[in-house]
Amino acid sequence: MNICIIGTGYVGLVSGACYSDIGHNVTCIDINKEKIESLNKGIVPIFEPGLEELIKKNVKADRLKFSIEFEQGIQGANIVYLIVGTDPLSNGETDLTYLKEAAKSVAKYLTDYKLIAIKSTVPVGTCRKIKKLITKEAGHSNFDIASNPEFLREGSAISDTFNMERAVFGVETDRAEKLLRKLHEKFKTKVVVTNLESSEMIKYAANAFLATKISFINEIANVCEKVGADVTKVSEGIGLDHRISPFFLNAGIGYGGSCFPKDTSSLVKIAEEVGYDFKIVKDVERVNYEQRFKVIEKLKEAIGGKLKGKRIAVLGLAFKPNTDDMRGAPSIDIIYKLQQCEANIIAYDPIASENAKKIIPNLKTTNSILEAANGAHALIILTEWPEFQDIDLEVLEKIMDNNVIIDGRNVFSISMMKSLDFYYASIGRETIYPKGKKSSQ
C-alpha cells in the first residue's frame, strides 16, 4: 500500500518507519524544510531506541521518503495519516490548529478517493469536525475519515508497534475498515472496530486509567510510610491479581511525558463541556502534581531543613528512561523548587541534559554520575535509568560530602541499602539511617 503521513513528530516517525518496514511505501510530509533535509541525511531529531537504524534501513530500501511536497505525498496514497501535534491550551482544551491546517492541505490535493486517518490524540468529536472541514475545502466528499489512535510508549515504541496489543479502528464504512485491516495485516494484532467517537474516547480512557493506577499506588505509598508497610511488597501482592495486573504500580514521583498530563486534562475538559464533573481524574491530576514534591520534603528532613548553599546532585531529568523527552517531566518542577531554596544543583542524565537546559534556566549539568555526586550534600534520583542501578555506592560513600540519597524511583533495594552507610529515603518504604545513627544531621 502507499501511505502518506502528515507530520514527522514522535508518532509520525515511528509509524512511518514501522509501516515501511513491513513492506508499505511511506512518504512522510512536514512543513519544516530543515527537519526534512536532516531526515533525508539520516539525522533523526528525536531519541528512540532503534529508530534511527530502522529509518536508514527503509530509506535505503526506497520504501520510506521524506518531503515537504504535500501533493507528491498525497497523490497516489491509499491512506493519508494526520499525525500532528495537538498540544494543550492553558484552559485544558486541546489545540487543533495544526490538525486543521494539515486537513486543509490534504483537501487541496484530494482529487480521488482517500482514506484520511487521524492518529493524533484528539477530543471526542474531532474526526467529524475534520470531515466537515475537508468536505468544505475540497468541494466534495469522495473520502472516508477514520480514527486510528496510537498506544506507543516512549522508549519502546518500535517494539510496541511490531507487537501491538490491539489496533482500534473508528470508521464509518466497510471500505475504510478494509483499508486499515490491510495496512495492519502483518502486525497480526487484535482489532477493535467501532464508531469515530468510541475510538477517540478509547485513547483518553486508556491513558486516564493508567494515570489513575499511578496516582493510586503513590497514595498507597504515602500511607505505607506512616504505617510501616513496604509499597513494593504491596504492589507485588496486589499485582498478582489478574484483574489488577502488576503494570503501572511502581510508586515514585508520579507520571510525566506528553500524553498522560495532556490527556487527563483534556478528558476533564471534554466531560465539563457535556456537563459532567469527572472527579476521579481531577484527583488523579492533583495527587500526581503533589507527589513530585515528596522528594523535597524528604531532602529537607535528611539535611536539616535548609537547602541554601547545599550541593544537590540530581540524577535523571527525562520524564522516563530511554528517551530525551522533557515534556511534563517531574524534574522540572522539582529543580525549580530546589532553585527557589537556593540549592546548588548539578544534574546528570544520559541523554536529556541538552533538552533540559532549554527548559530549566541556569541548570548546571555534568557528563557523569560521579562528577555530579562529588562533594554533594545529597543525591536525588528522579528517573530510573538502568545505569543508576549499577552505581558503585561504595565509591559514592567516599566522594559525597554527606551520604544522603533520596530515591524518587525506588531504584535500590532496602536490603542492599541497609548494608551500607547511607541515609536513604525512598517512596513508600522505610527510611534507612547511617550505621549507629537515627539521623544524618
matplotlib code that plots the C-alpha trace (Angstrom):
import matplotlib.pyplot as plt

x = [0.0, 1.0, 0.8, 1.2, 1.9, 1.5, 3.7, 7.2, 7.0, 7.5, 4.5, 4.7, 8.3, 7.8, 4.7, 6.3, 9.4, 7.4, 4.8, 7.6, 9.5, 6.6, 6.5, 4.4, 5.6, 5.6, 6.0, 6.4, 5.5, 6.3, 6.3, 9.7, 12.2, 15.3, 13.8, 13.1, 16.5, 18.0, 15.9, 17.0, 20.5, 19.8, 19.7, 16.8, 15.6, 14.4, 15.9, 14.0, 15.9, 16.3, 14.5, 17.5, 18.6, 15.1, 14.7, 18.0, 17.2, 13.9, 15.2, 17.9, 15.3, 13.3, 10.2, 10.5, 10.7, 10.6, 9.3, 7.8, 5.7, 2.1, 0.9, 3.7, 2.8, -1.0, -1.3, -1.3, -1.7, -4.3, -4.3, -3.3, -2.5, -2.8, -0.2, 0.5, 0.9, -2.3, -0.8, -2.9, -4.0, -3.9, -7.5, -7.2, -8.6, -6.7, -5.1, -6.3, -4.6, -2.0, -4.6, -6.9, -4.0, -3.0, -6.6, -6.8, -3.5, -4.9, -8.2, -6.2, -4.9, -7.9, -8.6, -9.6, -10.8, -8.6, -8.9, -7.9, -7.0, -6.3, -3.7, -3.2, -4.9, -7.9, -11.1, -14.2, -16.0, -12.9, -13.0, -16.4, -15.3, -12.3, -14.6, -16.8, -13.7, -12.2, -15.5, -15.9, -12.3, -12.2, -15.7, -16.6, -16.9, -15.1, -13.1, -13.5, -12.5, -11.2, -9.8, -6.8, -5.2, -1.7, -0.8, 3.0, 5.3, 8.3, 11.5, 9.8, 7.7, 9.1, 8.6, 5.1, 4.3, 5.6, 4.0, 0.9, -1.7, -4.6, -5.5, -8.5, -10.4, -13.1, -14.7, -18.0, -17.7, -16.6, -14.2, -12.3, -12.2, -10.8, -8.0, -7.0, -7.1, -4.9, -2.4, -2.2, -2.4, 1.2, 1.0, -1.3, -3.0, -6.4, -8.6, -11.4, -13.8, -16.1, -17.5, -15.5, -16.5, -15.8, -12.3, -11.5, -12.7, -10.7, -7.4, -8.4, -9.9, -6.8, -4.4, -6.6, -6.9, -3.2, -2.6, -5.1, -3.2, 0.0, -1.6, -3.4, -0.2, 1.5, -1.3, -0.9, 2.9, 2.3, 0.1, 2.7, 5.3, 3.1, 2.1, 5.4, 4.4, 6.5, 4.8, 7.0, 5.6, 2.1, 2.4, 3.7, 0.8, -2.0, -0.4, -0.6, -4.4, -5.0, -7.8, -5.3, -2.0, 1.5, 1.8, 1.9, 2.1, 5.6, 5.5, 7.5, 7.3, 4.4, 3.9, 5.0, 5.5, 3.5, 0.4, -0.8, -0.8, -2.3, -4.9, -6.1, -6.6, -8.4, -10.7, -11.7, -12.4, -14.4, -16.5, -17.1, -18.3, -21.1, -22.0, -20.2, -17.8, -15.0, -14.0, -11.7, -9.4, -9.2, -8.0, -5.5, -4.0, -3.8, -2.2, 0.3, 1.4, 1.8, 3.7, 6.7, 7.5, 7.8, 11.5, 11.9, 10.2, 12.5, 15.5, 14.9, 14.3, 17.5, 19.8, 18.3, 15.7, 17.7, 18.9, 20.5, 24.1, 23.8, 25.2, 22.5, 23.2, 20.2, 20.3, 17.7, 16.0, 13.8, 10.3, 11.2, 14.2, 15.2, 14.0, 15.3, 11.8, 11.4, 7.7, 5.9, 9.0, 8.6, 12.3, 11.3, 9.1, 11.4, 14.5, 12.6, 11.7, 15.3, 16.4, 13.9, 15.5, 18.9, 20.4, 23.4, 22.2, 24.3, 22.4, 23.2, 21.1, 22.4, 20.8, 18.3, 20.6, 20.6, 16.8, 16.6, 18.8, 16.4, 13.6, 15.2, 17.1, 20.6, 20.7, 24.2, 24.8, 27.7, 28.8, 28.9, 27.2, 30.4, 31.0, 27.5, 27.9, 31.4, 31.2, 27.4, 25.5, 22.7, 21.8, 18.3, 17.1, 14.3, 14.5, 15.0, 17.7, 19.1, 22.7, 21.7, 21.1, 24.8, 26.2, 29.1, 27.7, 30.9, 32.6, 29.7, 30.3, 33.9, 33.2, 30.0, 30.2, 27.2, 25.9, 22.3, 20.3, 16.7, 15.4, 12.3, 12.0, 12.9, 15.9, 17.7, 16.6, 16.1, 18.2, 21.2, 21.0, 20.9, 24.4, 25.8, 26.4, 23.8, 20.8, 18.4, 14.8, 12.7, 8.9, 6.6, 9.3, 11.2, 14.0, 17.5, 19.8, 23.7, 25.0, 24.7, 22.7, 19.0, 19.6, 22.2, 22.0]
y = [0.0, 3.6, 5.6, 9.3, 10.6, 14.3, 15.2, 14.0, 14.2, 11.3, 9.2, 10.1, 9.0, 5.8, 4.9, 5.7, 3.7, 0.7, 0.7, 0.9, -2.0, -4.3, -3.6, -0.5, 2.6, 5.5, 9.2, 11.5, 15.1, 18.1, 21.9, 22.2, 22.2, 21.9, 18.9, 17.1, 17.8, 16.4, 13.3, 12.8, 12.9, 10.2, 12.7, 11.8, 14.7, 12.5, 9.8, 6.4, 3.2, 1.6, 4.3, 5.8, 2.4, 1.5, 4.8, 4.4, 0.8, 1.6, 4.8, 2.7, 0.2, 3.0, 2.3, 5.4, 9.0, 12.4, 15.5, 19.0, 18.5, 17.7, 17.0, 14.4, 12.5, 12.7, 11.8, 8.1, 7.4, 4.8, 6.2, 9.7, 9.9, 13.1, 12.8, 16.3, 18.0, 18.6, 20.4, 21.5, 25.1, 27.0, 26.3, 22.5, 22.3, 20.8, 23.0, 21.7, 24.4, 22.1, 19.4, 21.8, 23.2, 19.6, 18.8, 21.8, 20.8, 17.3, 18.8, 20.9, 17.8, 15.5, 14.6, 11.0, 8.7, 8.6, 7.3, 10.1, 8.6, 10.7, 9.1, 12.3, 12.2, 14.5, 15.3, 13.3, 14.7, 15.9, 13.4, 14.6, 18.2, 17.5, 15.6, 18.7, 20.9, 18.7, 18.4, 22.2, 22.8, 20.1, 20.8, 17.1, 14.1, 11.4, 10.3, 8.5, 9.7, 7.3, 7.4, 5.1, 6.1, 5.2, 3.4, 3.8, 4.1, 6.3, 4.2, 1.1, 2.5, 0.3, -2.9, -1.6, -1.2, -4.5, -6.3, -4.1, -5.5, -4.0, -1.7, 0.5, 1.5, 4.2, 4.0, 4.8, 2.5, -1.1, 0.4, 2.3, -0.7, -3.0, -0.5, -0.3, -4.0, -4.5, -1.9, -3.8, -7.3, -8.2, -7.0, -9.9, -8.0, -7.9, -5.4, -3.3, -1.8, 0.9, 4.3, 7.5, 8.8, 5.5, 5.2, 8.8, 8.0, 4.8, 6.6, 9.1, 6.3, 4.1, 6.9, 8.2, 4.7, 4.1, 7.6, 6.6, 3.5, 5.5, 8.1, 5.3, 3.4, 6.7, 7.4, 3.8, 4.5, 7.6, 5.6, 2.8, 5.2, 6.1, 2.6, 0.8, -1.1, -1.6, -0.4, -2.6, -5.7, -4.2, -3.7, -7.2, -8.6, -6.8, -7.0, -10.8, -10.5, -10.7, -8.2, -5.6, -6.7, -5.5, -2.8, 0.9, 0.0, 1.4, 4.1, 7.2, 10.9, 10.5, 10.4, 13.0, 12.9, 14.3, 12.0, 11.4, 15.1, 16.3, 13.5, 13.6, 17.4, 17.1, 14.4, 16.6, 19.4, 17.1, 16.0, 19.6, 20.5, 18.0, 18.9, 16.1, 16.6, 14.0, 13.9, 10.9, 12.2, 15.6, 14.0, 11.9, 15.1, 16.7, 13.7, 13.4, 17.1, 16.9, 13.6, 15.0, 17.3, 14.4, 14.2, 17.9, 17.1, 14.1, 16.0, 18.8, 16.2, 14.5, 17.5, 19.7, 21.8, 24.4, 23.8, 27.2, 26.6, 22.9, 21.0, 18.7, 16.0, 15.3, 12.0, 11.8, 14.6, 13.0, 12.0, 8.3, 6.2, 5.6, 9.0, 12.6, 13.9, 16.6, 17.2, 17.1, 15.8, 15.9, 17.0, 20.4, 21.3, 19.7, 21.6, 24.9, 24.3, 23.5, 26.7, 28.7, 27.2, 28.5, 25.0, 24.5, 21.9, 19.7, 17.3, 14.3, 12.5, 10.1, 11.9, 14.5, 17.2, 19.5, 19.4, 20.1, 23.2, 24.6, 24.4, 24.9, 28.3, 28.2, 24.4, 23.0, 19.6, 17.2, 14.2, 11.5, 10.3, 10.6, 14.2, 15.1, 13.3, 14.6, 16.8, 16.6, 17.0, 14.9, 13.0, 12.6, 10.2, 11.4, 9.0, 5.2, 4.9, 1.3, 2.6, 4.2, 0.7, -0.1, 2.9, 1.9, 3.0, 2.4, 4.9, 7.4, 7.0, 8.2, 11.2, 12.7, 15.3, 13.9, 10.4, 11.2, 9.6, 10.5, 7.9, 9.1, 6.0, 3.2, 2.2, 0.4, -2.4, -1.8, -4.8, -3.5, 0.0, -1.5, -3.0, 0.4, 3.7, 6.0, 8.0, 6.5, 7.7, 6.3, 6.3, 4.2, 2.3, 2.6, 5.2, 3.8, 5.6, 5.6, 2.9, 3.7, 6.8, 7.7, 10.9, 12.2, 15.7]
z = [0.0, -0.4, 2.8, 3.3, 6.8, 7.5, 10.5, 11.4, 15.1, 17.5, 16.5, 12.8, 12.5, 14.4, 12.5, 9.1, 9.9, 11.1, 8.2, 5.7, 7.4, 6.9, 3.2, 2.6, 0.7, 3.0, 2.4, 5.5, 4.9, 7.0, 6.5, 8.3, 5.5, 7.7, 9.5, 6.2, 4.9, 8.1, 7.9, 4.3, 5.5, 8.1, 11.1, 13.4, 15.6, 18.5, 20.6, 20.4, 20.7, 17.2, 15.3, 13.5, 12.3, 11.1, 9.2, 7.5, 6.6, 4.9, 3.2, 1.6, 0.5, -1.1, 1.0, 3.2, 1.9, 3.5, 1.7, 2.0, -1.1, 0.0, -3.5, -4.0, -0.9, -1.1, -4.8, -5.2, -1.5, -0.3, 3.2, 4.4, 8.1, 10.1, 12.9, 14.0, 17.4, 19.5, 22.4, 25.5, 25.8, 29.1, 29.8, 29.4, 25.9, 23.0, 20.4, 17.0, 14.9, 13.3, 12.7, 10.9, 8.8, 7.8, 6.9, 4.6, 2.9, 2.2, 0.9, -1.6, -3.4, -2.8, -6.4, -5.9, -3.1, 0.0, 3.5, 5.8, 9.2, 12.4, 14.7, 16.7, 20.1, 19.7, 21.7, 21.0, 18.0, 16.2, 13.4, 12.4, 12.5, 10.3, 7.9, 7.5, 7.1, 4.4, 2.6, 2.6, 1.5, -1.2, -2.5, -2.4, 0.0, -2.0, 1.0, 4.3, 7.7, 10.4, 13.9, 14.5, 17.8, 18.8, 22.1, 22.0, 25.0, 24.5, 24.9, 23.5, 20.6, 17.9, 19.9, 20.8, 17.1, 15.9, 18.8, 19.3, 21.7, 19.7, 16.8, 17.2, 14.0, 14.3, 10.9, 9.1, 6.1, 5.2, 2.7, 5.4, 7.7, 4.9, 4.1, 7.8, 8.1, 5.1, 6.5, 9.8, 8.4, 9.1, 12.7, 13.5, 16.3, 17.8, 16.0, 17.7, 15.1, 16.4, 15.5, 15.5, 18.9, 20.7, 19.1, 20.2, 23.7, 23.9, 23.8, 26.6, 28.7, 28.4, 29.4, 32.2, 33.7, 33.6, 35.2, 37.9, 38.7, 39.1, 41.4, 43.4, 44.2, 45.1, 47.6, 48.9, 49.2, 51.3, 53.7, 53.8, 55.1, 58.0, 59.0, 58.4, 55.3, 52.2, 49.0, 46.7, 48.5, 48.5, 44.7, 44.2, 46.3, 44.5, 41.1, 41.1, 40.9, 37.2, 37.5, 38.7, 37.0, 38.1, 35.4, 36.4, 40.1, 40.7, 43.4, 42.8, 42.0, 39.5, 35.8, 33.2, 29.4, 26.6, 26.9, 30.5, 31.6, 28.4, 28.0, 31.6, 31.4, 28.0, 29.3, 32.3, 29.8, 27.5, 30.4, 31.5, 28.1, 28.3, 31.8, 33.7, 36.6, 36.3, 39.9, 39.8, 37.1, 38.7, 41.9, 39.9, 38.5, 41.9, 43.5, 40.7, 41.0, 44.7, 44.7, 42.9, 45.9, 48.3, 47.4, 48.5, 51.9, 52.4, 51.4, 53.9, 56.6, 55.8, 55.8, 58.5, 56.7, 55.0, 51.4, 50.8, 49.5, 49.7, 46.7, 45.4, 42.8, 40.6, 38.7, 35.9, 34.0, 31.3, 32.4, 31.9, 30.8, 27.2, 26.0, 25.9, 26.2, 28.9, 28.3, 31.6, 33.4, 37.2, 37.4, 36.0, 39.0, 41.5, 40.2, 40.2, 43.8, 44.7, 42.9, 44.9, 48.0, 46.7, 46.5, 44.3, 41.8, 39.5, 37.3, 35.2, 32.6, 30.0, 27.1, 28.2, 29.5, 26.5, 26.2, 30.0, 29.7, 27.1, 29.6, 33.1, 33.4, 34.8, 35.0, 35.5, 34.1, 34.0, 32.0, 34.6, 37.8, 39.8, 38.7, 39.9, 43.2, 44.0, 47.1, 47.2, 50.4, 48.9, 45.8, 44.5, 41.8, 39.6, 36.6, 36.8, 34.2, 34.2, 34.7, 38.0, 39.4, 38.7, 40.6, 42.8, 46.1, 48.0, 45.8, 46.4, 50.1, 49.7, 47.3, 48.7, 51.4, 53.2, 52.5, 51.7, 48.9, 48.2, 45.8, 44.0, 41.9, 44.4, 42.3, 45.2, 47.4, 51.1, 52.0, 50.0, 51.4, 55.0, 54.3, 53.5, 55.4, 53.8, 54.9, 52.4, 51.9, 49.1, 48.3, 50.4, 52.2, 55.5, 55.8, 56.3, 58.6, 58.6, 60.9, 64.5, 63.8, 63.7, 61.7, 59.3, 60.7]

ax = plt.figure().add_subplot(projection="3d")
ax.plot(x, y, z, "-o")
ax.set_aspect("equal")
plt.show()
